[in-house]
Amino acid sequence: MKSQWDCLLQNLGAWEGSFTRLSPQGSVIEDTPTLVTLEGLQQQQTIRQTIRRYYPHQVPQETVLEYSTLGRGILFFETGAFSQGSIQLAPSTEFGAEFGFIEGDRRWRLVELFDPQGNLKQFTLIRERRAGSSAPESPSLQVADLVGTWQGEAVTLSPDWRSETCRTTLQITLAGDHHLEQQLTFGDGPGSRRIGSTAQILGSSLRFEQGDQPVQVLLLPQGGSATCPLRLQPGQPFFLEAGWLSQPDRRQRLIRQYDEKGGWVSLTLVTEQKTHF
């Protein structure tokens, strides 16, 4: 099994793209072309990360970071997928997380950010491809892309690096023109666990009203999705999720799980293949 540092090294390279700030409803607030470079130094024991932002009629703004250890709030998977973010929900402070996927010459990243009152504030969508490559972009995610049966594997890491793996099955169907139903099964056989839910289709978003916290799934450019509560409620467990349809029949999802005290408890990578359209 690769070390966390070796998993990070999957992201080395120069990545051309953009940082796109979005409202909670998905409207574009600002779009900034970028070049992000991650290079290994000292026999790859240190990483230098350079972020160059290109604003109209201005000299590019550059930020350089160097690090040789990883922070407490970040975990990587062997594919190079990762998430970093807040490890504790606290009063009067901003809260959020970044999710990152990599496949071939493309990366897809997303930041979900909440204001100090716990309200969903904004998203930052980061679409990148390796400099010099001609990797095509996927179209924006549509409800029809999700409908079908998805067989997958969920790998869950805890902050102390313990790992668990189980099989998953996700069945998504349309219930009329304005509703979507899904059945998610974890595991096989008698010990399996099933969760069912229904969403209202509202343009480019899905709204799940079950439970104590309404959850929104926002469909995003380049095959992406953002899943989170519209408001974080103290005293209730919650999760933040990002998904990426990197191929028409292949989807990856990253899920950060938090407990009722607002503490981060795990990160899960689900890799799914569509078996029935």
Number of C-alpha atoms within 10 A of each C-alpha: 7 11 12 18 19 16 18 21 19 16 22 18 17 19 23 21 21 20 20 18 20 19 14 19 15 19 12 14 12 11 16 14 18 22 20 22 20 20 16 16 13 8 7 14 13 15 22 17 19 17 18 17 19 16 13 8 6 8 9 13 11 13 10 12 10 14 12 14 11 13 10 12 14 18 25 25 23 16 15 21 24 24 25 20 20 19 19 16 21 16 11 10 11 16 23 21 20 23 26 23 24 20 15 9 16 21 22 25 22 26 20 24 21 21 16 15 16 22 17 21 20 20 26 22 27 23 23 24 24 21 17 10 11 10 13 10 14 15 14 15 20 17 16 11 14 21 19 17 20 22 18 21 19 20 17 20 20 15 15 10 14 9 13 11 14 14 17 21 20 22 18 21 17 18 12 7 8 12 16 21 16 18 15 16 17 18 16 12 7 6 8 12 12 13 10 12 14 19 21 17 17 12 11 16 21 21 20 20 14 12 8 10 17 14 21 22 21 21 23 20 18 18 21 26 24 24 22 20 21 18 16 22 16 14 10 13 17 22 17 20 24 27 27 28 23 22 13 14 16 16 20 22 23 26 20 25 18 20 16 13 14 20 16 22 15 20 27 24 26 20 20 22 19 21 12 11 12
